[in-house]
Amino acid sequence: MYQYTEFDRQFVHLRAQQFRDQLERWQRGELTDEQMLPLRLQNGWYIQRYAPMARIAVPYGEISSTQLRMLAHIAREYDKPTPELLAHAQATQDALQAAQPGLTLAAAPLKYGYGHFTTRTNVQFNWIPITKAADVMDLLASVHMHGIQTSGNTIRNINCEAYEGIAEDGIVDARPFSEILRQWSTLHPEFAFLPRKFKISFNGAAEDRAATGWYDIGLQALRNEAGETGFTVKVGGGMGRTPVIGTVVREFLPWHQLLNYIEAVIRVYNGYGRRDNKWKARIKILVKAEGQKFIDAVEAEYQAIVAQDGAPHTITQAELDRVAANFVVPALKPANLPSSVNTSGQLYQRWLQQNVRGHRLPGMRAVTLSFKRVGFAPGDADADTIDALAQLAEQFSASEARLTHEQNLMLPWVFESDLPALYEAARKLGLAQPNIGLLTDMIACPGGDFCALANARSLPIAAAITERYQDLDEVFDLGPIDLHMSGCINSCGHHHSGHIGILGVDKDGKEWYQITLGGSDGTRLSGPALAGKVVGPSFSAAEVPDVIEAILDTYRAQRKGGELFIDTLRRVGHDPFKAAANAARHPRQAEEAVAE
């Protein structure tokens, strides 16, 4: 893992002190709410439906056992609503529940004292009082963490695919480049107030596991015919109201020009991106509207940076070596803990098949712990579980872990000989479900249970589908299926890229849901990044589990041999699935859909 220098440590502590001063001035009335808004946002503090939400950055997903323990401490001691606030939130949910005609799904209980893992490898807390925000920032700074630029119209937390540096199909370890970009972009004076938020992701392996086509800038590593390392640059991807796949603007960018070229891209966006309409302010709108003109403008800006400015941000080999030295293989030692696991048993073998991946180092494995559990929202971990994760990381993975795009946690340095003992420990925590990549390994945002922007709740739907598909034989028979769910069009649950996507919409003050089919993140099994297509009118909350079941039954009836869901869908088309989904409507809702 990257080790903070003395400069890094001072920087984060000073930022925490600055935020404390801002917060205290706001509490004294010296700063208005409007003045405080951008200050708290650029430190990761939102005001959500019931309480503040804190978003903590985990650059490129890497997190230490020490940092996990601090997150557990914050969850336990600070993620607490007042009794009055909790009662108000529960009353609001009860009223929303009562307003849904024929709803058979129970609302998710309002939990607190936990962290939530997001698709962009951040960690969020939903109940920390704003009066405690500065104390939390101080605690985070003590373990080299922060919320800087996890919100606001700036360059956000830099992402990588989770298997950087250990993947068997690795081309280059992109973590050093991500760290260099993180340092360059943090508090960059020219890009502090962009037209809209800006997200960047790297993929250093042959298979795109970082969803680079869906980012404002996606960077795919490759080597040219001369054996030189560089990146294919995609610009203008994004979800939301207008899902767009990024456009390739550079087939091969030499690695040392990475910062110069990205600066050119963002300068063009900063100069020409729309600021009059927030829904049209993302770079995807500019790229889509201008096409080749945008690419030409970036190239001209890049050439000016290189020729006129002397390429000031060229990455030297010495700088790359300095940063890369922090990403060497850590000191590894097997845990050698006893285990009573039946290693020939079906559950263990399925866990090996789904949750354990190969490794570039002989005798090592990468193990994903599943945070898709009955009784918990996808990606949620309570304080005790986070503490236990720290212990697992120390015992089995050189005190390191990684958050994944799919809202799980991966241990990157596990000895093959330790797999039975790790499985036994994970099973006791409820984290050994052998479902990685399968239907119940779903992505879901917090939705209307917490988010002020959401049109509908995601968590009750996720819970209902999870409970319906607890038969592992059935889940394994269905095979790899990406189910993604968002509570609103902002797409924090990445519904556009799901093989099956669920989107919460508002209709006359009631919660309804659109279903999309055929989306893709861009992985080997799913094919190139693609947005799913909507299947008919929206469905009521009570109908959604039946609709999903009808879609899956149609897949089983239509598939040939061992054909995957996404391949069957593409072969037979959407019509059979659309007919099955509409046939699953409840009579009353069918009448309302016709009226719609």
C-alpha positions as CSV (number, residue, x, y, z in Angstrom):
1,M,0.0,0.0,0.0
2,Y,1.0,3.6,-0.6
3,Q,2.7,5.0,2.5
4,Y,2.0,8.6,3.3
5,T,5.0,10.9,3.4
6,E,5.4,13.6,6.0
7,F,4.0,16.1,3.5
8,D,1.0,13.9,3.0
9,R,0.4,13.5,6.7
10,Q,0.6,17.3,7.3
11,F,-1.6,18.0,4.4
12,V,-4.4,15.8,5.6
13,H,-4.2,17.0,9.2
14,L,-4.2,20.6,8.1
15,R,-7.2,20.0,5.9
16,A,-9.0,18.5,8.9
17,Q,-8.1,21.6,11.0
18,Q,-9.3,23.9,8.2
19,F,-12.6,22.1,8.1
20,R,-13.0,22.3,11.9
21,D,-12.5,26.1,11.6
22,Q,-15.1,26.3,8.8
23,L,-17.6,24.2,10.8
24,E,-17.1,26.3,14.0
25,R,-17.6,29.6,12.1
26,W,-20.8,28.2,10.5
27,Q,-22.1,27.1,13.9
28,R,-21.4,30.7,15.2
29,G,-23.3,32.2,12.3
30,E,-20.3,33.7,10.7
31,L,-20.8,31.5,7.6
32,T,-24.3,31.1,6.0
33,D,-25.6,27.7,4.9
34,E,-25.0,28.7,1.3
35,Q,-21.4,29.6,2.1
36,M,-20.9,26.4,4.0
37,L,-22.3,24.2,1.3
38,P,-19.3,23.9,-1.0
39,L,-16.9,23.7,1.9
40,R,-18.6,20.7,3.5
41,L,-19.2,19.1,0.1
42,Q,-15.6,19.2,-0.9
43,N,-14.8,17.4,2.4
44,G,-17.5,14.7,1.7
45,W,-20.4,15.9,3.9
46,Y,-23.9,15.8,2.5
47,I,-27.2,16.6,4.2
48,Q,-29.4,13.7,3.2
49,R,-33.1,12.7,3.8
50,Y,-32.8,12.4,7.6
51,A,-29.2,13.2,8.6
52,P,-25.8,14.1,7.3
53,M,-24.0,11.5,5.1
54,A,-20.2,11.3,5.3
55,R,-18.4,10.0,2.3
56,I,-14.8,8.8,2.9
57,A,-12.3,8.3,0.1
58,V,-10.5,5.0,-0.4
59,P,-8.3,5.7,-3.3
60,Y,-8.1,2.8,-5.8
61,G,-9.9,0.7,-3.2
62,E,-6.8,-0.2,-1.0
63,I,-7.4,-0.1,2.7
64,S,-5.3,-1.3,5.7
65,S,-6.4,-3.2,8.8
66,T,-5.6,0.0,10.8
67,Q,-7.9,2.0,8.7
68,L,-10.6,-0.6,8.9
69,R,-10.4,-0.5,12.7
70,M,-10.8,3.3,12.6
71,L,-13.9,3.0,10.4
72,A,-15.3,0.5,12.9
73,H,-14.6,2.9,15.8
74,I,-16.4,5.8,13.9
75,A,-19.3,3.5,13.1
76,R,-19.7,2.4,16.7
77,E,-19.1,5.8,18.4
78,Y,-20.3,8.4,15.9
79,D,-22.8,6.9,13.5
80,K,-25.7,7.4,15.9
81,P,-29.0,9.3,15.3
82,T,-30.7,11.1,18.2
83,P,-33.9,9.3,19.4
84,E,-36.0,12.1,18.1
85,L,-34.4,11.9,14.6
86,L,-34.7,8.1,14.5
87,A,-38.4,8.3,15.5
88,H,-39.0,11.0,12.8
89,A,-37.3,8.8,10.1
90,Q,-39.2,5.7,11.1
91,A,-42.5,7.6,11.1
92,T,-41.7,8.9,7.6
93,Q,-41.0,5.4,6.3
94,D,-44.1,4.0,7.9
95,A,-46.2,6.6,6.1
96,L,-44.5,5.8,2.8
97,Q,-45.1,2.1,3.4
98,A,-48.8,2.7,4.1
99,A,-49.2,4.8,1.0
100,Q,-48.3,1.9,-1.3
101,P,-51.4,-0.1,-2.4
102,G,-51.1,-3.8,-2.1
103,L,-47.5,-3.6,-1.0
104,T,-46.3,-6.9,0.6
105,L,-42.6,-5.9,1.0
106,A,-41.6,-4.8,4.4
107,A,-39.5,-1.6,4.7
108,A,-35.9,-2.1,5.5
109,P,-35.2,-1.4,9.2
110,L,-33.4,1.9,9.8
111,K,-30.0,0.7,11.0
112,Y,-27.1,2.7,12.3
113,G,-23.6,2.1,13.6
114,Y,-22.3,0.8,10.3
115,G,-20.5,1.7,7.1
116,H,-21.6,1.3,3.5
117,F,-19.2,0.2,0.7
118,T,-20.0,2.0,-2.6
119,T,-19.4,1.1,-6.2
120,R,-16.6,3.7,-6.4
121,T,-14.7,2.3,-3.4
122,N,-15.8,5.0,-1.0
123,V,-17.2,4.3,2.5
124,Q,-20.3,6.1,3.6
125,F,-21.8,6.8,7.0
126,N,-25.5,7.8,7.2
127,W,-26.1,9.0,10.8
128,I,-23.1,11.1,12.0
129,P,-24.3,14.4,13.4
130,I,-22.8,17.4,11.6
131,T,-21.7,18.8,15.0
132,K,-19.4,15.7,15.2
133,A,-18.0,16.1,11.7
134,A,-14.7,17.8,12.6
135,D,-14.0,15.1,15.3
136,V,-14.5,12.4,12.7
137,M,-12.2,14.2,10.2
138,D,-9.5,14.4,12.8
139,L,-9.8,10.6,13.5
140,L,-9.7,9.8,9.8
141,A,-6.6,12.0,9.4
142,S,-4.8,10.0,12.1
143,V,-4.9,6.9,9.8
144,H,-4.3,8.8,6.6
145,M,-7.9,9.0,5.5
146,H,-10.2,11.9,4.5
147,G,-13.2,12.9,2.5
148,I,-11.5,15.4,0.3
149,Q,-13.2,15.7,-3.1
150,T,-15.5,12.9,-2.6
151,S,-18.2,15.4,-3.5
152,G,-18.5,18.7,-5.3
153,N,-17.7,19.7,-8.9
154,T,-14.2,18.4,-8.7
155,I,-12.1,15.4,-9.7
156,R,-13.4,12.7,-7.4
157,N,-11.8,9.7,-5.8
158,I,-9.5,7.9,-8.3
159,N,-10.5,4.3,-9.0
160,C,-8.8,1.1,-10.2
161,E,-10.0,-2.4,-10.7
162,A,-9.6,-4.4,-7.5
163,Y,-7.0,-6.9,-8.8
164,E,-4.3,-4.4,-9.8
165,G,-0.9,-5.9,-9.2
166,I,-2.1,-9.4,-8.6
167,A,-4.2,-10.3,-11.6
168,E,-3.1,-13.2,-13.8
169,D,-4.0,-11.1,-16.9
170,G,-2.3,-8.0,-15.6
171,I,-0.6,-5.7,-18.2
172,V,0.6,-3.1,-15.8
173,D,0.0,-2.3,-12.1
174,A,-2.1,0.9,-12.4
175,R,-2.0,1.7,-8.7
176,P,1.1,3.9,-9.0
177,F,-0.4,5.9,-11.8
178,S,-3.6,6.2,-9.8
179,E,-1.7,7.6,-6.8
180,I,0.2,10.0,-9.0
181,L,-3.1,11.2,-10.4
182,R,-4.6,11.5,-7.0
183,Q,-1.8,13.7,-5.8
184,W,-1.9,15.9,-8.9
185,S,-5.7,16.3,-8.8
186,T,-6.2,17.0,-5.1
187,L,-7.0,20.7,-4.6
188,H,-5.9,21.4,-8.2
189,P,-6.5,25.2,-8.4
190,E,-7.7,25.1,-12.0
191,F,-10.2,22.3,-11.5
192,A,-11.8,23.2,-8.1
193,F,-15.1,24.3,-9.7
194,L,-15.7,22.3,-12.8
195,P,-19.1,22.4,-14.5
196,R,-20.0,19.1,-12.8
197,K,-18.4,16.2,-10.9
198,F,-15.6,14.3,-12.7
199,K,-14.7,10.6,-12.3
200,I,-11.6,8.8,-13.5
201,S,-10.8,5.0,-13.5
202,F,-7.9,2.9,-14.5
203,N,-7.8,-0.7,-15.7
204,G,-4.4,-2.4,-15.8
205,A,-5.5,-5.8,-16.9
206,A,-6.5,-7.4,-20.2
207,E,-10.1,-7.8,-19.0
208,D,-11.9,-4.5,-18.2
209,R,-13.1,-5.0,-14.6
210,A,-13.1,-1.3,-13.9
211,A,-16.1,-0.3,-16.1
212,T,-13.9,2.2,-17.8
213,G,-16.4,2.9,-20.6
214,W,-18.8,4.4,-18.0
215,Y,-16.4,7.0,-16.6
216,D,-15.7,10.6,-17.5
217,I,-12.2,9.4,-18.3
218,G,-11.5,5.7,-18.5
219,L,-7.9,4.5,-18.9
220,Q,-7.1,1.1,-20.2
221,A,-3.5,-0.1,-20.0
222,L,-1.8,-1.7,-23.0
223,R,1.5,-2.2,-24.6
224,N,2.2,-1.2,-28.2
225,E,4.1,-3.2,-30.8
226,A,7.4,-1.8,-29.5
227,G,6.6,-3.1,-26.0
228,E,6.0,0.4,-24.6
229,T,3.5,0.9,-21.9
230,G,0.6,3.3,-22.3
231,F,-3.1,3.8,-22.0
232,T,-6.1,3.9,-24.3
233,V,-8.1,7.0,-23.3
234,K,-11.9,7.0,-23.3
235,V,-13.7,10.2,-22.5
236,G,-17.4,11.0,-21.9
237,G,-18.8,8.0,-20.4
238,G,-21.5,8.3,-17.7
239,M,-24.9,7.1,-16.5
240,G,-27.7,9.3,-15.1
241,R,-30.5,10.7,-17.3
242,T,-28.4,10.2,-20.5
243,P,-26.4,7.0,-20.4
244,V,-23.4,7.3,-22.7
245,I,-20.4,5.0,-23.3
246,G,-17.0,6.8,-23.4
247,T,-15.5,7.7,-26.7
248,V,-11.9,6.6,-27.5
249,V,-10.0,9.8,-28.0
250,R,-6.5,8.3,-27.9
251,E,-5.7,4.8,-28.9
252,F,-2.2,4.9,-27.2
253,L,-1.0,7.5,-24.8
254,P,2.5,7.0,-23.5
255,W,2.4,6.6,-19.7
256,H,4.7,9.6,-19.0
257,Q,2.3,11.9,-20.8
258,L,-0.7,10.9,-18.7
259,L,-1.1,14.0,-16.6
260,N,-0.4,16.4,-19.5
261,Y,-3.1,14.8,-21.6
262,I,-5.7,14.5,-18.8
263,E,-5.0,18.2,-18.1
264,A,-5.8,19.0,-21.7
265,V,-9.1,17.0,-21.5
266,I,-10.3,18.7,-18.3
267,R,-9.2,22.2,-19.5
268,V,-11.4,21.8,-22.6
269,Y,-14.3,20.5,-20.5
270,N,-13.8,23.3,-17.9
271,G,-13.8,25.9,-20.7
272,Y,-16.7,24.6,-22.8
273,G,-18.8,22.4,-20.5
274,R,-22.3,23.7,-19.8
275,R,-23.0,25.5,-16.5
276,D,-26.5,26.6,-17.3
277,N,-28.2,23.2,-16.8
278,K,-26.9,20.6,-14.2
279,W,-28.4,17.7,-16.2
280,K,-26.4,18.7,-19.2
281,A,-23.2,19.7,-17.5
282,R,-21.3,16.4,-17.5
283,I,-18.5,16.0,-20.0
284,K,-20.5,13.2,-21.7
285,I,-22.9,15.9,-23.1
286,L,-20.0,18.0,-24.5
287,V,-18.4,15.0,-26.1
288,K,-21.7,13.7,-27.6
289,A,-22.6,17.2,-28.9
290,E,-19.2,18.1,-30.4
291,G,-17.8,14.7,-31.5
292,Q,-14.6,15.1,-33.5
293,K,-14.5,18.8,-32.6
294,F,-14.0,17.9,-29.0
295,I,-11.2,15.5,-29.8
296,D,-9.5,18.1,-32.0
297,A,-9.8,20.7,-29.2
298,V,-8.2,18.3,-26.7
299,E,-5.4,17.5,-29.1
300,A,-4.7,21.2,-29.7
301,E,-4.7,21.9,-26.0
302,Y,-2.4,18.9,-25.4
303,Q,0.1,20.0,-28.1
304,A,0.1,23.5,-26.6
305,I,0.9,22.1,-23.1
306,V,3.7,20.0,-24.5
307,A,5.1,22.6,-26.9
308,Q,4.4,26.0,-25.2
309,D,4.3,25.1,-21.6
310,G,7.2,22.5,-21.7
311,A,5.0,19.6,-20.6
312,P,5.2,20.6,-16.9
313,H,3.5,17.5,-15.6
314,T,5.4,14.8,-17.5
315,I,5.9,11.8,-15.2
316,T,9.6,11.0,-14.9
317,Q,10.8,7.5,-14.4
318,A,12.3,8.5,-11.1
319,E,8.8,9.7,-9.9
320,L,7.1,6.6,-11.1
321,D,9.8,4.5,-9.3
322,R,9.3,6.5,-6.1
323,V,5.6,5.9,-6.0
324,A,5.7,2.3,-7.3
325,A,8.1,1.4,-4.5
326,N,5.1,1.7,-2.2
327,F,3.2,-1.0,-4.1
328,V,5.7,-3.8,-3.9
329,V,4.6,-7.2,-2.6
330,P,4.3,-6.9,1.2
331,A,6.0,-9.3,3.7
332,L,4.0,-12.4,3.4
333,K,3.6,-15.2,5.9
334,P,0.9,-17.9,6.1
335,A,-1.5,-17.9,9.0
336,N,-1.2,-21.7,9.5
337,L,-4.4,-21.7,11.6
338,P,-6.3,-25.0,12.2
339,S,-9.5,-25.6,10.4
340,S,-12.3,-28.2,10.7
341,V,-13.7,-27.4,7.2
342,N,-14.7,-30.3,5.0
343,T,-12.7,-29.2,2.0
344,S,-14.5,-31.7,-0.3
345,G,-17.9,-30.4,0.8
346,Q,-20.2,-28.7,-1.8
347,L,-20.4,-25.4,0.0
348,Y,-16.6,-25.1,0.3
349,Q,-16.1,-26.1,-3.3
350,R,-18.6,-23.6,-4.5
351,W,-16.9,-20.9,-2.5
352,L,-13.6,-21.8,-4.1
353,Q,-15.3,-21.6,-7.5
354,Q,-17.0,-18.2,-7.0
355,N,-15.1,-16.3,-4.4
356,V,-11.5,-17.3,-4.9
357,R,-9.4,-16.2,-7.9
358,G,-6.0,-17.0,-9.2
359,H,-3.0,-14.9,-8.5
360,R,0.1,-13.9,-10.3
361,L,2.2,-15.3,-7.5
362,P,2.5,-19.1,-7.2
363,G,0.7,-20.5,-4.1
364,M,-1.3,-17.3,-3.5
365,R,-5.0,-16.5,-4.1
366,A,-7.3,-13.4,-4.0
367,V,-10.4,-14.0,-1.9
368,T,-13.6,-11.9,-2.1
369,L,-15.8,-11.7,1.0
370,S,-19.5,-11.3,0.1
371,F,-21.4,-8.4,1.6
372,K,-24.7,-9.6,0.1
373,R,-26.4,-11.1,3.2
374,V,-30.0,-11.6,4.3
375,G,-30.8,-8.9,6.8
376,F,-28.2,-6.4,5.4
377,A,-28.3,-4.0,2.5
378,P,-25.8,-4.7,-0.2
379,G,-22.4,-3.3,0.8
380,D,-23.3,-2.7,4.5
381,A,-21.0,-3.7,7.4
382,D,-21.7,-3.0,11.1
383,A,-18.9,-1.9,13.4
384,D,-18.3,-5.4,14.8
385,T,-18.0,-6.8,11.3
386,I,-15.6,-4.1,10.2
387,D,-13.4,-4.9,13.2
388,A,-13.5,-8.6,12.3
389,L,-12.5,-7.7,8.7
390,A,-9.4,-5.9,10.1
391,Q,-8.6,-9.1,12.0
392,L,-9.0,-11.3,8.9
393,A,-6.8,-8.9,6.9
394,E,-4.1,-9.1,9.5
395,Q,-4.2,-12.9,9.8
396,F,-4.6,-13.8,6.2
397,S,-3.6,-10.9,3.9
398,A,-0.6,-9.0,5.1
399,S,-2.9,-6.4,6.8
400,E,-4.3,-5.3,3.5
401,A,-7.8,-5.4,1.9
402,R,-9.5,-3.9,-1.1
403,L,-13.0,-2.6,-1.7
404,T,-14.5,-3.7,-5.0
405,H,-16.7,-2.1,-7.6
406,E,-19.4,-4.7,-6.7
407,Q,-19.6,-3.5,-3.0
408,N,-17.6,-6.4,-1.5
409,L,-14.2,-6.6,0.2
410,M,-11.3,-8.6,-1.3
411,L,-8.2,-10.0,0.5
412,P,-5.4,-9.8,-2.0
413,W,-2.6,-11.8,-0.3
414,V,-4.0,-15.1,0.8
415,F,-1.9,-18.3,0.9
416,E,-3.6,-21.2,-0.8
417,S,-2.9,-23.3,2.3
418,D,-4.9,-20.8,4.4
419,L,-8.1,-21.0,2.4
420,P,-9.9,-23.5,4.6
421,A,-9.2,-21.5,7.8
422,L,-10.2,-18.2,6.1
423,Y,-13.4,-19.8,4.8
424,E,-14.3,-21.0,8.3
425,A,-13.6,-17.6,9.8
426,A,-15.6,-15.8,7.0
427,R,-18.5,-18.2,7.4
428,K,-18.9,-17.4,11.1
429,L,-19.2,-13.7,10.1
430,G,-21.8,-14.5,7.4
431,L,-19.4,-13.4,4.7
432,A,-18.7,-16.7,2.9
433,Q,-21.7,-16.8,0.6
434,P,-20.5,-18.4,-2.6
435,N,-22.3,-15.9,-4.8
436,I,-19.7,-13.6,-6.3
437,G,-20.8,-12.8,-9.8
438,L,-24.2,-14.5,-9.4
439,L,-27.7,-13.1,-9.1
440,T,-27.6,-12.3,-5.4
441,D,-24.3,-10.5,-5.6
442,M,-26.3,-7.4,-6.6
443,I,-25.3,-3.8,-6.6
444,A,-27.7,-1.4,-4.9
445,C,-27.6,2.2,-3.8
446,P,-29.1,3.3,-0.4
447,G,-32.1,4.7,-2.3
448,G,-35.1,6.4,-0.6
449,D,-34.4,4.9,2.8
450,F,-31.6,7.5,3.1
451,C,-31.0,9.6,0.0
452,A,-32.8,12.9,-0.4
453,L,-32.5,12.6,-4.2
454,A,-34.1,9.1,-4.5
455,N,-37.6,8.6,-6.0
456,A,-38.0,5.2,-4.5
457,R,-36.5,2.8,-2.0
458,S,-33.9,0.2,-3.2
459,L,-33.3,-1.8,0.0
460,P,-36.7,-3.5,0.4
461,I,-36.5,-4.7,-3.2
462,A,-33.0,-5.9,-2.8
463,A,-34.0,-7.7,0.4
464,A,-37.0,-9.4,-1.3
465,I,-35.0,-10.7,-4.2
466,T,-32.2,-11.9,-1.9
467,E,-34.7,-13.8,0.2
468,R,-36.4,-15.3,-2.8
469,Y,-33.2,-16.7,-4.2
470,Q,-31.6,-18.4,-1.2
471,D,-31.5,-21.8,-2.9
472,L,-27.9,-22.0,-4.0
473,D,-28.6,-24.8,-6.4
474,E,-31.0,-22.4,-8.2
475,V,-28.6,-19.5,-8.1
476,F,-25.8,-21.6,-9.5
477,D,-28.1,-23.0,-12.2
478,L,-28.9,-19.4,-13.3
479,G,-25.2,-18.6,-13.6
480,P,-23.5,-15.2,-13.9
481,I,-26.0,-12.4,-13.8
482,D,-25.4,-8.8,-12.9
483,L,-28.4,-7.2,-11.2
484,H,-28.0,-3.5,-10.5
485,M,-30.5,-1.2,-8.7
486,S,-30.8,2.5,-8.3
487,G,-33.3,4.5,-6.4
488,C,-33.3,7.4,-8.9
489,I,-32.0,8.4,-12.3
490,N,-28.7,9.6,-10.9
491,S,-27.7,5.9,-11.2
492,C,-25.6,5.4,-8.1
493,G,-26.6,1.7,-8.2
494,H,-25.4,1.6,-11.9
495,H,-28.7,0.1,-13.1
496,H,-27.8,1.0,-16.7
497,S,-25.0,-1.5,-16.8
498,G,-26.8,-4.4,-15.2
499,H,-27.8,-7.5,-17.2
500,I,-31.0,-6.7,-15.2
501,G,-31.4,-3.2,-14.1
502,I,-34.0,-1.8,-11.6
503,L,-34.7,2.0,-11.5
504,G,-36.9,3.6,-8.9
505,V,-39.2,6.3,-10.3
506,D,-41.9,8.5,-8.8
507,K,-45.5,8.3,-10.1
508,D,-48.1,10.5,-8.4
509,G,-46.1,10.3,-5.1
510,K,-45.8,6.5,-5.2
511,E,-42.8,4.3,-5.7
512,W,-42.6,2.5,-9.1
513,Y,-39.8,0.7,-10.8
514,Q,-38.5,0.5,-14.4
515,I,-36.8,-2.7,-15.5
516,T,-33.9,-2.6,-18.0
517,L,-32.3,-5.6,-19.7
518,G,-29.0,-6.1,-21.6
519,G,-26.6,-3.7,-19.9
520,S,-22.9,-4.4,-19.5
521,D,-20.0,-3.1,-17.4
522,G,-17.6,-4.2,-20.2
523,T,-16.2,-7.4,-18.6
524,R,-15.2,-10.5,-20.6
525,L,-18.5,-12.3,-19.9
526,S,-20.7,-9.3,-20.6
527,G,-19.0,-7.9,-23.6
528,P,-18.4,-4.2,-24.4
529,A,-20.0,-1.6,-22.1
530,L,-23.6,-1.1,-23.0
531,A,-26.8,0.5,-21.5
532,G,-29.7,-1.7,-21.0
533,K,-33.1,-1.2,-22.6
534,V,-36.3,-0.5,-20.7
535,V,-38.9,-3.3,-20.6
536,G,-42.4,-1.8,-20.8
537,P,-44.1,0.5,-18.3
538,S,-43.0,0.7,-14.7
539,F,-43.9,-1.9,-12.1
540,S,-45.1,-1.5,-8.5
541,A,-42.7,-2.4,-5.7
542,A,-44.9,-5.5,-4.9
543,E,-44.6,-6.7,-8.5
544,V,-40.8,-6.4,-8.9
545,P,-39.7,-9.7,-7.3
546,D,-42.4,-11.5,-9.5
547,V,-41.2,-9.7,-12.6
548,I,-37.6,-10.7,-11.9
549,E,-38.7,-14.3,-11.4
550,A,-40.6,-14.2,-14.7
551,I,-37.6,-12.9,-16.5
552,L,-35.4,-15.6,-15.1
553,D,-37.9,-18.3,-15.8
554,T,-37.9,-17.1,-19.4
555,Y,-34.2,-17.4,-19.6
556,R,-34.3,-21.0,-18.4
557,A,-36.9,-21.8,-21.0
558,Q,-35.0,-20.1,-23.8
559,R,-31.3,-20.9,-23.1
560,K,-29.4,-23.5,-25.1
561,G,-27.0,-25.7,-23.2
562,G,-24.8,-23.8,-20.8
563,E,-25.6,-20.4,-22.4
564,L,-25.3,-17.4,-20.0
565,F,-28.3,-15.1,-19.3
566,I,-26.8,-12.2,-21.3
567,D,-26.0,-14.4,-24.3
568,T,-29.6,-15.8,-24.3
569,L,-31.0,-12.3,-24.1
570,R,-28.9,-11.1,-27.0
571,R,-29.8,-14.2,-29.1
572,V,-33.5,-14.2,-28.7
573,G,-34.1,-10.5,-28.2
574,H,-36.1,-8.6,-25.6
575,D,-39.6,-9.5,-26.7
576,P,-40.0,-12.9,-24.8
577,F,-38.6,-11.3,-21.6
578,K,-40.8,-8.2,-22.0
579,A,-43.9,-10.4,-22.5
580,A,-43.1,-12.5,-19.4
581,A,-42.5,-9.3,-17.3
582,N,-45.8,-7.8,-18.3
583,A,-47.6,-11.1,-17.7
584,A,-46.3,-11.0,-14.1
585,R,-48.2,-7.8,-13.3
586,H,-50.8,-7.9,-10.5
587,P,-54.3,-7.2,-11.9
588,R,-54.7,-3.8,-10.2
589,Q,-51.3,-2.6,-11.3
590,A,-51.9,-3.9,-14.8
591,E,-54.9,-1.6,-15.1
592,E,-52.9,1.3,-13.9
593,A,-50.1,0.5,-16.4
594,V,-52.6,0.5,-19.2
595,A,-54.0,3.9,-18.0
596,E,-50.4,5.2,-17.9
